[in-house]
Amino acid sequence: MNKTLLVAALATAYPFASAAWAQSSPAPSPGAAAAEASQAEAAPVKSLGMVVVQGSRLSTLPANIPTTTESVSAADIERLINATDSEDALKYLPSLLVRKRYVGDYNHAILSSRASGTGNSARSAVYADGILLSNFLGNGVGGLSFPPRWGLVTPEEIERVEVMYGPFSAAYPGNAVGAVVDFVTRMPRRFEAHVKTSYVLQPFELYNSDERHHARQSSASVGSRWGDWSWWINLNHTDSTGQPLTFPTRLKSAGVASGNAQAVTGAVADANNAGQPWSVLGAGTQYRTVQDHVKLKLAYELPGRVRLSYLVGAWRNDADGNAKSYLKDAQGNTVYSGPVSLGGLQYTGKQALSGADFPVTREDLLHVMQGFSALSQSGGAWDWALSLSQYDYRKDQKRQNAASNALPGALQGGAGTLAEGQGTGWTTLTLRGIWRPNAQHVLEFGAQQDRYRLRYQSSNISGNYLLDPAGTLASRVQGNTALRSLYAQDAWALAPRWKAVLGLRAEHWQASAGRTDFSATSAQDHPSRSLSALSPKAALSWQWRPETVLKASIGRALRMPTVSELYGATASTNSRYINDPQLKPEQSWTGELSAESHFGLWSTRLTAFAEDTRDALYAQTVFDAAANLNISRVQNVDHIATRGLEATLSSADWLLKGLDLAASLTYADSKIRRNAGFVTTPGDTVGRWQPNIPRWRATAVASYRFDAQWTATLAGRYSGRQYRTLNNADINGHTYMGVSPYATLDARLHYRFNRQWSAALGVDNLNNDKYWNFHPYPQRSYSAELKFDL
């Protein structure tokens, strides 16, 4: 894998800054140059300088920050990764995990990093060509779902993916505390066209489900450059079915011995994540997902090396969620509703089966993003950039049957709800500059404004929930947040072997227009709030030896509460989310120390990292057996401390030409040190592990190029024991709502027939590990793809 273990971030926040560091370093004296040349002949050099990325493109990663970065190129993705969605490009990078459950997963695929779990989507920042894809309207999946909008990028259009770990650049808000991901997509230098088709098969066996699931994808791209103009069009279509993600259950302790409920068979005995015996009654949330993506990019080169760019992308998603019951009555008929008797235990009243146990959902989404940029790339004393982007929920509807409207009748209509998010979205505006006053300094500075708007309404439908318009109001959430920022950072060449960066970010945050309608007759208006804060950053690097660089970074980050966390009380037939309009911002200090070396064919990195977070923002989901609901409550956790080590190792052509190896190992000790809040009793979270952060995780990739045509890859991923709840009460990870350790192997065989045609066969989860993160992950999956490049 093409890993760039750099002294500073691989690429620049601005296209014109990629060569800035080289200009800031003073030229050595003739004697020093001769000595360094002699050393270079004797040993490989791990250079302190920046990597210069050729070509003009808008990347959001900053220049001149000596901190940990990783990268994946288009060639890496094609040779090594069974990539059906853009987030798959991150699959084997150190300390990263995307909670992807099936091909086209659009509402739960959250990015996890060193000290941020898969429930904390607002602690990482994902961009595509400078446009924000991270959904900072909320955090995680409680109530509503807020993963990055991965669907606005397809694997075929990626030129490379760049990742920066930690909040060490002043150019980013506190949401970048975990990691920053930038997808850089293609712009052609001549006429080119690409077509790809692929297929995925996943056999799935769990409880009483024994099924085969399929995903079919096709994509096409075309672009060219005519003089000062260049353009690019990308199309993608996905048709995917996924395994069941939820399972209706009944605790044995909730049943009673006496009664005359209908006796049923087919339930599967199991235990919940706390180890309590329960019965699994069926399977739910089985999506049939049809997605379409289209994107147009235009660029024009003005005199004076000024470039204008415009991008517009649209993503359409139609998702049908279905359920099935395992239960049969004495005549063999499937049972979906009413009082039932399971093994002599009676479930009546609130424990009786209803439409909430076997939900039917129909979702219709159309999201549109746009971006415009103007940037100067002169390379002289001054350069500048302006960028503007918008993400718009043009249409966002979810229809669901009511608890009183059970299967099989619910498939034909009846009572239900309609949830709508039209009018939701965000806009970003950034003005940036760079000043190179002399060879020792490069000053970067800018002003930013990010605005977020949440409009979400749920209505009752008494007639046909599949077709009818909204009826009486059930609940409504609305609110805005805005973040205005100024930042500056100075890259300073202290001496030939020393470089430092000092940065400062000033932010003013405001929340306004908050209103929560709990029903048609109960509502609450929330007063506006605002606060200001400063976030300093500092980094230092030292060329200790010709082959070894030492570097240190420290930064403060404030992760502001999102609109949903403040105002987003929502409810459905099987879940409830409780917000808190008085949440404090999350405050983190993060630091890391790294040693990077290159010895012969081997590159290595060892990084010690630490993060202290005060008032950590968490939405904790707990199942209320009496109410038969998942209840999520957002809260501040007083203090979480994380200490860890991350090691990477990579080599090209080791032992024999064509053999490439890459591996990573991460250890993290992440504990709740202080918390006035609790899950069930005061003090029950203190000393517990932070949710969704495993103590150990690892990746390994071995790739062999037999010749110019054949490449074979075997890759592995491992994640150790972890918890989902703040009090670590979920001691059983191998069940629904649990989080289990896993160890999986992936394989890929890629063949290039000629310059135009290529094909690949792959298997993910080759060893068929059955593992969980609240929902079951995919089991062994087989893929095949065929590609044509002109």
CORHUPE-V207600 format. One record per residue. N is the residue number from 0. RES is the residue in one letter. SS is DSSP state (helix for helix, strand for strand, loop for the rest). PHI is phi in degrees with one decimal (* if undefined). Layout:
BEGIN
n: [N	N]
res: [RES	RES]
ss: [SS	SS]
phi: [PHI	PHI]
END
This chain:
BEGIN
n: [0	1	2	3	4	5	6	7	8	9	10	11	12	13	14	15	16	17	18	19	20	21	22	23	24	25	26	27	28	29	30	31	32	33	34	35	36	37	38	39	40	41	42	43	44	45	46	47	48	49	50	51	52	53	54	55	56	57	58	59	60	61	62	63	64	65	66	67	68	69	70	71	72	73	74	75	76	77	78	79	80	81	82	83	84	85	86	87	88	89	90	91	92	93	94	95	96	97	98	99	100	101	102	103	104	105	106	107	108	109	110	111	112	113	114	115	116	117	118	119	120	121	122	123	124	125	126	127	128	129	130	131	132	133	134	135	136	137	138	139	140	141	142	143	144	145	146	147	148	149	150	151	152	153	154	155	156	157	158	159	160	161	162	163	164	165	166	167	168	169	170	171	172	173	174	175	176	177	178	179	180	181	182	183	184	185	186	187	188	189	190	191	192	193	194	195	196	197	198	199	200	201	202	203	204	205	206	207	208	209	210	211	212	213	214	215	216	217	218	219	220	221	222	223	224	225	226	227	228	229	230	231	232	233	234	235	236	237	238	239	240	241	242	243	244	245	246	247	248	249	250	251	252	253	254	255	256	257	258	259	260	261	262	263	264	265	266	267	268	269	270	271	272	273	274	275	276	277	278	279	280	281	282	283	284	285	286	287	288	289	290	291	292	293	294	295	296	297	298	299	300	301	302	303	304	305	306	307	308	309	310	311	312	313	314	315	316	317	318	319	320	321	322	323	324	325	326	327	328	329	330	331	332	333	334	335	336	337	338	339	340	341	342	343	344	345	346	347	348	349	350	351	352	353	354	355	356	357	358	359	360	361	362	363	364	365	366	367	368	369	370	371	372	373	374	375	376	377	378	379	380	381	382	383	384	385	386	387	388	389	390	391	392	393	394	395	396	397	398	399	400	401	402	403	404	405	406	407	408	409	410	411	412	413	414	415	416	417	418	419	420	421	422	423	424	425	426	427	428	429	430	431	432	433	434	435	436	437	438	439	440	441	442	443	444	445	446	447	448	449	450	451	452	453	454	455	456	457	458	459	460	461	462	463	464	465	466	467	468	469	470	471	472	473	474	475	476	477	478	479	480	481	482	483	484	485	486	487	488	489	490	491	492	493	494	495	496	497	498	499	500	501	502	503	504	505	506	507	508	509	510	511	512	513	514	515	516	517	518	519	520	521	522	523	524	525	526	527	528	529	530	531	532	533	534	535	536	537	538	539	540	541	542	543	544	545	546	547	548	549	550	551	552	553	554	555	556	557	558	559	560	561	562	563	564	565	566	567	568	569	570	571	572	573	574	575	576	577	578	579	580	581	582	583	584	585	586	587	588	589	590	591	592	593	594	595	596	597	598	599	600	601	602	603	604	605	606	607	608	609	610	611	612	613	614	615	616	617	618	619	620	621	622	623	624	625	626	627	628	629	630	631	632	633	634	635	636	637	638	639	640	641	642	643	644	645	646	647	648	649	650	651	652	653	654	655	656	657	658	659	660	661	662	663	664	665	666	667	668	669	670	671	672	673	674	675	676	677	678	679	680	681	682	683	684	685	686	687	688	689	690	691	692	693	694	695	696	697	698	699	700	701	702	703	704	705	706	707	708	709	710	711	712	713	714	715	716	717	718	719	720	721	722	723	724	725	726	727	728	729	730	731	732	733	734	735	736	737	738	739	740	741	742	743	744	745	746	747	748	749	750	751	752	753	754	755	756	757	758	759	760	761	762	763	764	765	766	767	768	769	770	771	772	773	774	775	776	777	778	779	780	781	782	783	784	785	786	787	788	789]
res: [M	N	K	T	L	L	V	A	A	L	A	T	A	Y	P	F	A	S	A	A	W	A	Q	S	S	P	A	P	S	P	G	A	A	A	A	E	A	S	Q	A	E	A	A	P	V	K	S	L	G	M	V	V	V	Q	G	S	R	L	S	T	L	P	A	N	I	P	T	T	T	E	S	V	S	A	A	D	I	E	R	L	I	N	A	T	D	S	E	D	A	L	K	Y	L	P	S	L	L	V	R	K	R	Y	V	G	D	Y	N	H	A	I	L	S	S	R	A	S	G	T	G	N	S	A	R	S	A	V	Y	A	D	G	I	L	L	S	N	F	L	G	N	G	V	G	G	L	S	F	P	P	R	W	G	L	V	T	P	E	E	I	E	R	V	E	V	M	Y	G	P	F	S	A	A	Y	P	G	N	A	V	G	A	V	V	D	F	V	T	R	M	P	R	R	F	E	A	H	V	K	T	S	Y	V	L	Q	P	F	E	L	Y	N	S	D	E	R	H	H	A	R	Q	S	S	A	S	V	G	S	R	W	G	D	W	S	W	W	I	N	L	N	H	T	D	S	T	G	Q	P	L	T	F	P	T	R	L	K	S	A	G	V	A	S	G	N	A	Q	A	V	T	G	A	V	A	D	A	N	N	A	G	Q	P	W	S	V	L	G	A	G	T	Q	Y	R	T	V	Q	D	H	V	K	L	K	L	A	Y	E	L	P	G	R	V	R	L	S	Y	L	V	G	A	W	R	N	D	A	D	G	N	A	K	S	Y	L	K	D	A	Q	G	N	T	V	Y	S	G	P	V	S	L	G	G	L	Q	Y	T	G	K	Q	A	L	S	G	A	D	F	P	V	T	R	E	D	L	L	H	V	M	Q	G	F	S	A	L	S	Q	S	G	G	A	W	D	W	A	L	S	L	S	Q	Y	D	Y	R	K	D	Q	K	R	Q	N	A	A	S	N	A	L	P	G	A	L	Q	G	G	A	G	T	L	A	E	G	Q	G	T	G	W	T	T	L	T	L	R	G	I	W	R	P	N	A	Q	H	V	L	E	F	G	A	Q	Q	D	R	Y	R	L	R	Y	Q	S	S	N	I	S	G	N	Y	L	L	D	P	A	G	T	L	A	S	R	V	Q	G	N	T	A	L	R	S	L	Y	A	Q	D	A	W	A	L	A	P	R	W	K	A	V	L	G	L	R	A	E	H	W	Q	A	S	A	G	R	T	D	F	S	A	T	S	A	Q	D	H	P	S	R	S	L	S	A	L	S	P	K	A	A	L	S	W	Q	W	R	P	E	T	V	L	K	A	S	I	G	R	A	L	R	M	P	T	V	S	E	L	Y	G	A	T	A	S	T	N	S	R	Y	I	N	D	P	Q	L	K	P	E	Q	S	W	T	G	E	L	S	A	E	S	H	F	G	L	W	S	T	R	L	T	A	F	A	E	D	T	R	D	A	L	Y	A	Q	T	V	F	D	A	A	A	N	L	N	I	S	R	V	Q	N	V	D	H	I	A	T	R	G	L	E	A	T	L	S	S	A	D	W	L	L	K	G	L	D	L	A	A	S	L	T	Y	A	D	S	K	I	R	R	N	A	G	F	V	T	T	P	G	D	T	V	G	R	W	Q	P	N	I	P	R	W	R	A	T	A	V	A	S	Y	R	F	D	A	Q	W	T	A	T	L	A	G	R	Y	S	G	R	Q	Y	R	T	L	N	N	A	D	I	N	G	H	T	Y	M	G	V	S	P	Y	A	T	L	D	A	R	L	H	Y	R	F	N	R	Q	W	S	A	A	L	G	V	D	N	L	N	N	D	K	Y	W	N	F	H	P	Y	P	Q	R	S	Y	S	A	E	L	K	F	D	L]
ss: [loop	loop	loop	loop	loop	loop	loop	loop	loop	loop	loop	loop	loop	loop	helix	helix	helix	loop	loop	helix	helix	helix	helix	helix	loop	loop	loop	loop	loop	helix	helix	helix	helix	helix	helix	helix	helix	helix	helix	helix	helix	helix	loop	loop	loop	loop	loop	loop	loop	loop	loop	loop	loop	loop	loop	loop	loop	loop	loop	loop	loop	loop	loop	loop	loop	loop	loop	loop	strand	strand	strand	strand	strand	helix	helix	helix	helix	helix	helix	helix	loop	loop	loop	loop	loop	helix	helix	helix	helix	helix	loop	loop	loop	loop	loop	loop	strand	strand	loop	loop	loop	loop	loop	loop	loop	loop	loop	loop	loop	loop	strand	strand	strand	loop	loop	strand	loop	loop	loop	loop	helix	helix	helix	strand	strand	strand	strand	strand	loop	loop	strand	strand	loop	loop	loop	loop	loop	loop	loop	loop	loop	loop	loop	loop	loop	loop	loop	loop	loop	helix	helix	helix	loop	loop	helix	helix	helix	strand	strand	strand	strand	strand	strand	strand	strand	loop	loop	loop	loop	loop	loop	loop	loop	helix	helix	helix	helix	loop	strand	strand	strand	strand	strand	strand	strand	loop	loop	loop	loop	loop	loop	strand	strand	strand	strand	strand	strand	strand	strand	strand	strand	strand	strand	strand	strand	strand	loop	loop	strand	strand	strand	strand	strand	strand	strand	strand	strand	strand	strand	strand	strand	strand	strand	strand	strand	strand	loop	loop	strand	strand	strand	strand	strand	strand	strand	strand	strand	strand	strand	strand	strand	loop	loop	loop	loop	strand	loop	loop	strand	strand	strand	helix	helix	helix	loop	strand	loop	loop	loop	loop	loop	strand	strand	strand	strand	loop	loop	strand	strand	strand	strand	loop	loop	loop	loop	loop	strand	strand	strand	strand	loop	strand	strand	strand	strand	strand	strand	strand	strand	strand	strand	strand	strand	strand	strand	strand	strand	strand	strand	strand	strand	strand	loop	loop	loop	strand	strand	strand	strand	strand	strand	strand	strand	strand	strand	strand	strand	strand	strand	strand	strand	strand	strand	strand	strand	loop	loop	strand	loop	loop	loop	loop	loop	strand	loop	loop	loop	strand	loop	strand	strand	strand	loop	loop	strand	strand	strand	loop	helix	helix	helix	loop	strand	loop	loop	loop	loop	loop	loop	loop	strand	strand	strand	strand	strand	strand	strand	strand	strand	strand	strand	strand	strand	strand	strand	strand	loop	loop	loop	loop	loop	strand	strand	strand	strand	strand	strand	strand	strand	strand	strand	strand	strand	strand	strand	strand	strand	strand	strand	strand	strand	loop	loop	loop	loop	loop	loop	loop	helix	helix	helix	loop	loop	loop	loop	strand	strand	strand	strand	strand	loop	loop	loop	loop	strand	strand	strand	strand	strand	strand	strand	strand	strand	strand	strand	strand	strand	strand	loop	loop	strand	strand	strand	strand	strand	strand	strand	strand	strand	strand	strand	strand	strand	strand	strand	strand	strand	strand	strand	strand	strand	loop	loop	loop	loop	loop	loop	loop	loop	loop	loop	loop	strand	strand	strand	strand	strand	strand	strand	strand	strand	strand	strand	strand	strand	strand	strand	strand	strand	strand	strand	strand	strand	strand	strand	loop	loop	strand	strand	strand	strand	strand	strand	strand	strand	strand	strand	strand	strand	strand	strand	strand	strand	strand	strand	strand	strand	loop	loop	loop	loop	loop	strand	strand	strand	strand	loop	loop	strand	strand	strand	strand	strand	strand	strand	strand	strand	strand	strand	strand	strand	strand	strand	strand	strand	loop	loop	strand	strand	strand	strand	strand	strand	strand	strand	strand	strand	strand	strand	loop	loop	loop	helix	helix	helix	helix	helix	loop	loop	strand	strand	loop	loop	loop	strand	strand	strand	strand	loop	loop	loop	loop	loop	loop	loop	strand	strand	strand	strand	strand	strand	strand	strand	strand	strand	strand	strand	strand	strand	loop	loop	strand	strand	strand	strand	strand	strand	strand	strand	strand	strand	strand	strand	strand	strand	strand	strand	strand	strand	strand	strand	strand	strand	strand	loop	loop	loop	loop	strand	strand	strand	strand	strand	strand	strand	strand	strand	strand	strand	strand	strand	strand	strand	strand	strand	strand	strand	strand	strand	strand	strand	strand	loop	loop	loop	loop	loop	loop	strand	strand	strand	strand	strand	strand	strand	strand	strand	strand	strand	strand	strand	strand	strand	strand	loop	loop	loop	loop	loop	loop	loop	loop	loop	loop	loop	loop	loop	loop	strand	loop	loop	loop	loop	loop	loop	strand	strand	strand	strand	strand	strand	strand	strand	strand	strand	loop	loop	loop	loop	strand	strand	strand	strand	strand	strand	strand	strand	strand	strand	loop	loop	loop	loop	loop	loop	loop	loop	loop	loop	loop	loop	loop	loop	loop	loop	loop	loop	loop	strand	loop	loop	strand	strand	strand	strand	strand	strand	strand	strand	strand	strand	strand	loop	loop	loop	loop	strand	strand	strand	strand	strand	strand	strand	strand	loop	loop	loop	loop	loop	loop	loop	strand	strand	loop	loop	strand	loop	loop	loop	loop	strand	strand	strand	strand	strand	strand	strand	strand	strand	loop]
phi: [*	-78.2	-99.1	-105.8	-95.7	-101.0	-68.2	-124.1	-59.3	-62.0	-129.3	-105.9	-66.9	-130.8	-57.3	-82.4	-95.0	-63.2	-99.6	-64.7	-65.9	-58.7	-71.8	-83.0	-88.3	-68.0	-71.2	-72.3	-68.1	-56.1	-65.2	-65.0	-62.9	-64.9	-63.3	-67.3	-63.9	-63.9	-63.4	-63.8	-69.4	-82.7	-150.6	-63.0	-112.4	-91.7	-71.1	-78.7	-76.5	-81.2	-83.2	-90.8	-89.6	-78.4	96.7	-103.7	-157.6	-92.3	-114.8	-94.3	-73.2	-83.6	-90.5	65.7	-120.8	-76.8	-142.6	-73.4	-136.0	-138.1	-149.3	-132.6	-96.0	-59.8	-65.4	-59.6	-61.6	-66.8	-83.3	-110.3	-122.3	-79.7	-101.1	-102.3	-134.0	-60.1	-67.4	-63.1	-61.6	-91.6	-56.5	-111.3	-79.4	-59.2	65.7	-108.0	-147.2	-107.7	-79.7	-89.2	-103.9	-164.3	-65.3	88.4	-59.5	-110.4	-126.8	-139.3	-80.9	-96.1	-85.6	-111.9	-131.8	-53.6	-124.6	-133.2	-87.5	-76.9	-102.4	-119.9	-67.7	-82.9	-107.5	-146.5	-122.8	-117.4	-126.0	-134.0	52.4	84.6	-98.4	-69.8	-100.2	-63.7	-100.9	-86.4	-76.1	-161.4	-137.0	80.4	-127.8	-72.8	76.0	-107.9	-119.8	-135.3	-73.9	-57.9	-84.9	-57.2	-64.5	-83.4	-133.5	-109.9	-57.2	-69.9	-94.2	-74.8	-88.6	-167.9	-123.1	-119.9	-128.9	-116.7	-93.4	91.1	-93.1	-98.7	-111.1	-70.9	-78.9	-122.5	-72.2	-65.2	-64.5	-87.4	-60.5	-87.2	-166.6	-120.3	-115.9	-125.7	-88.0	-101.0	-100.3	-73.7	-133.1	-78.0	-102.9	-152.4	-67.4	-151.6	-146.2	-142.6	-135.4	-142.9	-132.2	-148.4	-144.1	-129.0	-119.7	-126.6	-68.9	-137.3	-130.9	-162.2	51.4	-103.1	-98.4	-139.2	-139.4	-126.5	-116.8	-131.4	-138.5	-121.9	-132.6	-144.3	-145.4	-147.4	-138.1	-148.9	-166.3	-163.2	-130.7	-124.8	61.1	-87.4	-100.9	-140.9	-147.1	-153.9	-126.8	-129.3	-125.3	-149.3	-132.1	-128.4	-131.0	-134.4	-116.0	-117.0	-69.2	-60.4	-111.9	-129.3	-143.6	-66.5	-139.4	-141.1	-67.5	-62.0	-68.9	-87.1	-84.9	-120.8	-77.5	-107.8	143.7	-124.8	-66.8	-63.8	-76.3	-131.7	-123.5	108.3	-67.4	-108.1	-74.2	-155.8	-132.2	-79.7	-68.7	-93.5	85.7	-84.5	-63.3	-147.4	-113.2	-92.8	-98.5	176.0	-133.2	-140.7	51.8	-96.0	-87.7	-106.8	-113.8	-119.7	-125.3	-131.2	-130.8	-138.9	-142.8	-123.6	-127.0	-127.4	-144.4	-139.0	-96.2	-91.3	-58.8	82.4	57.2	-110.8	-119.1	-106.0	-136.5	-137.9	-136.6	-138.6	-136.4	-129.8	-131.5	-113.6	-137.0	-116.3	-128.5	-104.9	-102.7	-127.7	-140.8	-146.4	-103.3	-84.7	-84.5	-130.2	-87.8	-62.6	-89.7	86.6	-81.3	-72.2	-109.9	-117.4	-150.8	94.6	-64.5	-137.3	-116.2	-113.6	58.4	90.5	-95.6	-97.1	-123.3	-130.4	61.4	-67.3	-88.6	-66.8	-72.0	-148.7	-63.9	-69.9	-76.7	-125.8	-73.7	-117.6	-126.0	-134.1	-116.8	-135.9	-126.1	-137.7	-115.2	-129.1	-123.5	-137.5	-150.9	-131.7	-143.1	-132.2	-145.7	-100.0	-132.4	-70.3	77.6	-87.9	-68.0	-128.8	-145.6	-152.2	-155.5	-132.7	-141.3	-139.2	-141.0	-142.9	-122.4	-127.9	-77.1	-64.5	-147.2	-154.0	-129.0	-134.4	-106.3	-145.3	-67.8	-79.4	-59.0	-79.8	-114.8	-91.9	-67.7	-85.6	-61.8	-62.6	-69.5	-98.7	137.3	95.0	-68.6	-176.5	-133.4	-127.3	-104.2	-130.1	-121.7	-57.9	94.2	-82.8	161.2	-150.9	-131.1	-132.2	-135.2	-135.7	-115.2	-133.9	-146.4	-139.8	-128.0	-114.9	-68.9	-158.4	-72.0	-94.4	-128.7	-132.0	-103.8	-112.8	-152.8	-174.5	-131.0	-137.4	-141.5	-119.7	-123.2	-125.6	-132.8	-112.7	-135.8	-139.1	-134.3	-118.4	-125.8	-84.6	-127.5	-92.1	-91.1	-118.6	-66.1	-74.5	-128.2	-71.4	-71.5	-60.7	-105.3	-68.7	-68.0	-99.5	-164.7	-150.1	-129.1	-149.6	171.4	-131.1	-132.4	-141.9	-128.9	-110.1	-138.4	-125.4	-146.5	-153.0	-148.6	-115.0	-91.3	-129.8	-84.3	-67.8	-161.0	-54.1	-109.4	-126.3	-140.5	-138.4	-135.1	-119.0	-139.2	-145.4	-121.3	-111.0	-130.6	-126.8	-112.5	-141.2	-116.8	-149.8	56.7	-76.3	-150.5	-124.8	-98.9	-76.8	-162.9	-68.0	-118.9	-130.6	-145.6	-141.8	-91.8	-108.9	-68.0	-67.1	-134.7	-154.2	-159.0	-125.9	-156.5	-117.3	-128.4	-81.2	-136.7	-154.8	-151.0	-145.9	-134.9	-138.6	-79.9	-66.5	-135.6	-55.6	-101.6	-134.9	-117.4	-109.9	-150.7	-139.2	-141.3	-146.3	-159.7	-104.3	-138.1	-111.2	-96.5	-75.1	-60.5	-88.0	-58.7	-66.3	-63.0	-77.3	-124.7	-85.6	-63.4	-133.5	-149.5	-134.8	-67.7	-135.0	-156.4	-146.7	-121.4	-112.6	-91.6	-149.5	-71.8	-105.1	-58.3	-87.7	-69.8	-83.7	-120.1	-127.4	-110.5	-126.8	-141.2	-150.2	-123.5	-134.9	-125.1	-118.7	-138.1	-133.2	-119.8	59.3	-87.8	-107.6	-117.8	-135.6	-146.9	-126.3	-125.7	-99.6	-128.1	-147.8	-142.1	-116.7	-118.8	-104.4	57.2	-57.4	-92.3	-135.2	-106.6	-99.5	-100.3	-128.5	-84.7	-96.7	-65.1	-65.2	-87.8	57.6	-134.5	-86.3	-112.1	-110.0	-128.3	-92.1	-155.9	-93.4	-103.6	-57.6	-153.6	-121.5	-119.0	-127.0	-130.6	-163.7	-130.3	-133.7	-124.5	-130.2	-147.8	-148.9	-154.2	-119.1	60.1	-81.2	68.2	-146.6	-63.3	103.7	-94.1	-115.4	-128.3	-151.5	-151.2	-144.0	-141.6	-127.5	-117.3	-138.3	-107.9	-122.5	-127.3	-82.0	-90.8	-153.5	-163.0	-75.0	-80.6	-160.5	-95.9	-122.9	-136.2	-55.0	86.0	-75.8	-104.1	-70.1	83.9	-86.6	-72.5	-62.4	-58.9	64.1	-116.8	-74.4	-68.5	-126.2	-149.4	-154.2	-136.1	-150.9	-134.7	-120.9	-129.5	-126.0	-93.5	-63.0	-161.2	-68.4	-106.3	-102.2	-137.3	-119.9	-133.7	-127.0	-132.5	-132.6	-134.2	-136.6	-140.4	-85.3	-60.3	-152.3	-121.8	-107.4	-103.2	-64.7	-95.8	55.7	-75.5	-84.6	-80.2	-109.0	-85.7	-93.5	-162.7	-58.3	76.2	-97.2	-126.4	-106.8	-68.3	-152.7	-143.5	-126.8	-118.8	-123.4	-134.2	-149.4	-124.3	-115.1	-132.3	-107.7	-66.8	-160.6	-64.4	-93.4	-107.4	-149.1	-147.0	-150.3	-121.8	-147.7	-136.8	-102.0	56.5	-56.0	-84.6	56.6	-69.8	-98.3	-126.3	-131.8	-141.4	67.5	-100.5	-74.4	-75.5	-62.1	-88.2	-52.4	-128.5	-108.1	-132.8	-143.9	-146.2	-134.4	-135.0	-125.3	-122.9	-108.6]
END
